[in-house]
Amino acid sequence: MSASPADPADTRSRLAARLMALCAMETPSGQEDAGLPDLRAWLLELGATVVEQPVAPGRTNILALWGRPRVLFSTHLDTVPPHVPPRLEGDVLWGRGACDAKGQIVAQLAAVQSLLAQGRDGLAWLGVVGEETDSAGAAAALGLADRLQDLRVLINGEPTDLKLGTGQRGAQHVCLHCRGRAAHSGSPELGENATWPLLDWLQRLREQPRPEDPLLGPELWNLGLL
């Protein structure tokens, strides 16, 4: 008996083939466009209006629209090096991006396809570049906001051990600058070292009480660059 399109085994096989094709493309941060042709073809096959947003040479965000979206699926297009060619061992697909995050691309677009088959629209899918490094794609994607004015739900794809996360900490980046005064080593009393007051500031920050959210836990901060 041949498998029908709704057969789970057939669906699994087709999605595995999609994932194999995506993972075969070497798309580390900075070279994401290597996977763009296959992804563009799939989105057009799904009947999407495709918007390509250049971020840098060889780096393009891609937004797919089905009607005026109220639900947005999103994940990232880049992977970390080195490239690991995909292979299928039994029921397990191994390869760079299979988990982070080309597997999410396939799962999300499969969900979109299922919703479209049920007659739903008001959907969008966004793939951004640079998540693993500079977040350049996320910053550039703010320029697409006018196309997403009616959004009510955002579903972001990232490995979470198959657990659904319903909350996410926000982020704030702060730069502290302290000004000093240079002096000759023969008369150091005329100078001011800018590093010492900066370290005093940092120590005061470490001692500040931090709020705690009942769902997300305590506020965290990190000194990224000194």
Secondary structure as UniProt FT lines:
FT   TURN            5..6
FT   HELIX           8..24
FT   TURN            29..30
FT   HELIX           32..35
FT   HELIX           36..45
FT   TURN            46..47
FT   STRAND          49..56
FT   TURN            57..58
FT   STRAND          59..66
FT   STRAND          71..76
FT   STRAND          87..89
FT   TURN            90..91
FT   STRAND          92..94
FT   TURN            96..101
FT   HELIX           102..117
FT   TURN            118..119
FT   STRAND          123..128
FT   TURN            131..134
FT   HELIX           136..141
FT   HELIX           142..147
FT   TURN            149..150
FT   STRAND          153..156
FT   TURN            161..162
FT   TURN            185..186
FT   HELIX           188..190
FT   HELIX           195..207
FT   STRAND          212..213
FT   TURN            214..216
FT   STRAND          217..218
//
